[in-house]
């Protein structure tokens, strides 16, 4: 079975802002979709994983 890396970009309603989440858990916001995709595809450069949420195993 093959697994794929998942990248997600959501639009923040009521704004011109996009919210991107890399497969590593790093997050970033930007108004320019090209800037956001370049950041995601540059992984791991400029990425640091999101901190673990309370109540989750590390």
C-alpha positions, 0 to 999 in steps of 0.5 A: 500500500502506498501512502501519500503526503497530505497538504491542506490549504483552507480559506479563512471565511470573511478574510483574504487569508489562506491557512496551510498545513504541511504533512509534518504538522507545520502551519502557516497563513498567507494571502498569496496561494503561490507563496503558501504552496512554495512554502509547503513544497520546500519542506523541511525548510522553514517548517517546524512541527506544531506543538503536541495538543494536550491529551495526546501521546507524543 
